[in-house]
């Protein structure tokens, strides 16, 4: 249903909010005395909140619930008479439920569905001087099923006492409210009526409320920044997934779409923004306050409503279709042009997506807001997308190409959400992948449109999406793409890389235009998508049940490993192969569930030393099958899952691995770049999981000195860094580091550095993007594993910077040089980097300078940094988690970070715990490097003593550490035995 079908005009019952917003928090004032009484309560509430720093959780309201017929009386209802009715308590948390035996819908974790919101008229007065706000909301409700309960969400809101009645005829008196109370367990607010509401009628609920603008990162929260040495504040919303209820009472589930009319009153020195443009603005009054009234939104879910109050300035452009695009940020960032890049690509992306989806962008404007801190990289609020500064501001002179790529992909992702998410929203959180998976896939499609030479969809998609998520999805603690979500506490858990990245394996079915057209301004579930795709298949003459096939991939956890073997039977000719599937898991003792089975599209190619035959497609439905692929002999090799287009791993018999390894050593170009990268990733992960001997991947990458392409190197480096964190504290570590340097050395010296060294060393190379990325990868490997020349060049760059006070380090390798210099040089260099971190305004530079400080070998400096990050304003709150994680990545800081994390867990959990994505990032980052029995026992003790759930992060962390310890027990000795051998393409 389009937004034109929604309920007409705000406040159509004739009640208008006073222009004096001092009176705005009360909906049904009857006398001056009542005004004074309620405002004393509000003032007292604010004072208590500020003095005691306690957020009051009760929702106390002045409420008026009004009835309207669905017919002609709907538009002309008069104001309700103000009957005090039953008095409500100003502290409602302790109220008891209904009498035993009566219906109590508030005890369910989901809203009952008897009422449906049609429109919210929301008015807020925002006090930036004491970080509080007062508000009033009038919700137009349609009764679906007869009920005597109005149940909606509210959390941490407070207000004065009140009561009300419900009109039972247009313009009539109010129906009496029996009682109203808060049910904290489910964050619900309940109005109990004396009589039932009638189906098909429309009612209006009025609620006044007040709350603090919190310092945490959810709901309506505040943030700070410095401008010309002056500390300034802003306040912004983050409502996804369940935090709109912290800002106003509402039906805070995605299926309850409605329109919104918003008015913000605040000090005139601030600017206010919202989803829609300002429709009217009052001139500042005698107190210096103004009111901005924003245009009515289309139908949308509560978690996409957004507003901000700030001192920011902006740059502006317009799309070809006349959509106004603005980027708001700190004034100095706007003046420096740091927002120009994101503004430019957003203009191009709006046109691209409109053409691609065949659906116009729905709003008259799109604002991009860069804030100093945020719980996520960005949030795609319709018409007002909010980004953390590091993911949208780009200083062209100092930003690396990898930083530019990161900013690009975040912007591409959020603009895609204006269609997949904002326009069409999942019915419920179990299908959050319907928006996040689409947007993540289009990161690569959209970036390819902007920069075709980057070749993102065909190359980086493989290593940055499939390879990464398959590691996570190979754990026993993984979960299906679609998972049941009942409790509110479970909702945050669906926002992980499974929802974002795994679903991109089905990217070929993602962009069917009928899906968007059929569900515009509404909600959709996975079956809606499967239905549209099946219809499309039938129109092409293919009777394929997409739902039946895709349920195997979305409703089952994990993925299969497909094993391909040449048929050894004398009864069958040699052009047959045997194919089997089983659930891939990293723990051998976990492989007991043989019931999981997938419908797998397996592509197979047959080749030899000089040629490759055309690939064929085989559908695998059973655990073991036999298929004909063509004539083969002893020199013929098989290659499955061509270019890794399928979401599964492929294993072979050892003889076939030997032939593939020989092919790579003798003539690697016969096998395409994507297949070379896929073979490397599969081999290392199969070996780590115990499916292959440890020597197979080591033999495989022995050809790398001859590898000219970035993608296989990137795949190999990811695998080598995984091994590095397992081995870097072992006595024989030098065997491994020497092996890596041997693979890297010749290609590293051939590629050189991107500019001349201050001392004259290095090669000048005007590189293409792919060459730059390969060059960066090789320099990182060389410096990380101890190449002496790489170390000398990094130290020379840092020394030149210190002596000349001119930073001549190429932006693309600054992070490598900074980290290497800090790790090798003395304390003065650390202090120099610390000083530069505080003096720069470039957000990309600030980020890599802070990370470089974690590279020190000096435990005193690392401890100092950890303590400063958590206990002072010297490190931005947004970066504290990254500091702890990066100290943990430093072998010299691993024990330090792990100990610090455990000691400060209560402080960290209090600060970030509700932002589960950040909490999970911290837990995973600080534990993934633990690999000893002692550390495993410490983790188990921590889990038992802390008593925290942190979603799936702790169980997942425990499984990863158990896997690290298991690998040492089962495979480390064999791994080092292989390293002691002269490595060649001969297995056995």
Secondary structure as GFF3:
##gff-version 3
##sequence-region A 1 988
A	DSSP	three_ten_helix	3	5	.	.	.	ID=ss1
A	DSSP	three_ten_helix	21	23	.	.	.	ID=ss2
A	DSSP	alpha_helix	32	52	.	.	.	ID=ss3
A	DSSP	beta_strand	64	68	.	.	.	ID=ss4
A	DSSP	three_ten_helix	72	74	.	.	.	ID=ss5
A	DSSP	three_ten_helix	105	107	.	.	.	ID=ss6
A	DSSP	beta_strand	115	127	.	.	.	ID=ss7
A	DSSP	beta_strand	132	143	.	.	.	ID=ss8
A	DSSP	beta_strand	147	153	.	.	.	ID=ss9
A	DSSP	beta_strand	177	183	.	.	.	ID=ss10
A	DSSP	three_ten_helix	184	186	.	.	.	ID=ss11
A	DSSP	beta_strand	188	197	.	.	.	ID=ss12
A	DSSP	beta_strand	202	212	.	.	.	ID=ss13
A	DSSP	beta_strand	219	227	.	.	.	ID=ss14
A	DSSP	beta_strand	230	238	.	.	.	ID=ss15
A	DSSP	three_ten_helix	244	246	.	.	.	ID=ss16
A	DSSP	beta_strand	259	267	.	.	.	ID=ss17
A	DSSP	beta_strand	271	274	.	.	.	ID=ss18
A	DSSP	beta_strand	278	281	.	.	.	ID=ss19
A	DSSP	beta_strand	289	294	.	.	.	ID=ss20
A	DSSP	three_ten_helix	302	304	.	.	.	ID=ss21
A	DSSP	beta_strand	307	310	.	.	.	ID=ss22
A	DSSP	beta_strand	313	318	.	.	.	ID=ss23
A	DSSP	beta_strand	324	329	.	.	.	ID=ss24
A	DSSP	alpha_helix	331	336	.	.	.	ID=ss25
A	DSSP	alpha_helix	340	357	.	.	.	ID=ss26
A	DSSP	beta_strand	365	371	.	.	.	ID=ss27
A	DSSP	beta_strand	378	379	.	.	.	ID=ss28
A	DSSP	beta_strand	384	388	.	.	.	ID=ss29
A	DSSP	three_ten_helix	389	391	.	.	.	ID=ss30
A	DSSP	alpha_helix	401	417	.	.	.	ID=ss31
A	DSSP	beta_strand	424	426	.	.	.	ID=ss32
A	DSSP	three_ten_helix	429	431	.	.	.	ID=ss33
A	DSSP	alpha_helix	433	450	.	.	.	ID=ss34
A	DSSP	three_ten_helix	452	454	.	.	.	ID=ss35
A	DSSP	pi_helix	456	460	.	.	.	ID=ss36
A	DSSP	alpha_helix	461	461	.	.	.	ID=ss37
A	DSSP	pi_helix	462	466	.	.	.	ID=ss38
A	DSSP	alpha_helix	467	473	.	.	.	ID=ss39
A	DSSP	three_ten_helix	488	494	.	.	.	ID=ss40
A	DSSP	alpha_helix	497	501	.	.	.	ID=ss41
A	DSSP	three_ten_helix	502	509	.	.	.	ID=ss42
A	DSSP	alpha_helix	513	518	.	.	.	ID=ss43
A	DSSP	beta_strand	522	524	.	.	.	ID=ss44
A	DSSP	alpha_helix	526	539	.	.	.	ID=ss45
A	DSSP	alpha_helix	546	554	.	.	.	ID=ss46
A	DSSP	beta_strand	560	566	.	.	.	ID=ss47
A	DSSP	beta_strand	576	583	.	.	.	ID=ss48
A	DSSP	three_ten_helix	588	590	.	.	.	ID=ss49
A	DSSP	beta_strand	600	607	.	.	.	ID=ss50
A	DSSP	beta_strand	616	620	.	.	.	ID=ss51
A	DSSP	beta_strand	624	628	.	.	.	ID=ss52
A	DSSP	beta_strand	637	640	.	.	.	ID=ss53
A	DSSP	three_ten_helix	642	644	.	.	.	ID=ss54
A	DSSP	beta_strand	649	652	.	.	.	ID=ss55
A	DSSP	alpha_helix	654	667	.	.	.	ID=ss56
A	DSSP	three_ten_helix	668	670	.	.	.	ID=ss57
A	DSSP	alpha_helix	673	688	.	.	.	ID=ss58
A	DSSP	alpha_helix	695	700	.	.	.	ID=ss59
A	DSSP	three_ten_helix	701	706	.	.	.	ID=ss60
A	DSSP	alpha_helix	710	727	.	.	.	ID=ss61
A	DSSP	alpha_helix	733	751	.	.	.	ID=ss62
A	DSSP	alpha_helix	769	784	.	.	.	ID=ss63
A	DSSP	alpha_helix	788	804	.	.	.	ID=ss64
A	DSSP	three_ten_helix	811	813	.	.	.	ID=ss65
A	DSSP	alpha_helix	814	824	.	.	.	ID=ss66
A	DSSP	alpha_helix	827	839	.	.	.	ID=ss67
A	DSSP	alpha_helix	843	853	.	.	.	ID=ss68
A	DSSP	alpha_helix	859	871	.	.	.	ID=ss69
A	DSSP	three_ten_helix	877	879	.	.	.	ID=ss70
A	DSSP	alpha_helix	880	889	.	.	.	ID=ss71
A	DSSP	alpha_helix	894	903	.	.	.	ID=ss72
A	DSSP	alpha_helix	905	912	.	.	.	ID=ss73
A	DSSP	alpha_helix	916	927	.	.	.	ID=ss74
A	DSSP	alpha_helix	933	946	.	.	.	ID=ss75
A	DSSP	alpha_helix	953	980	.	.	.	ID=ss76
###
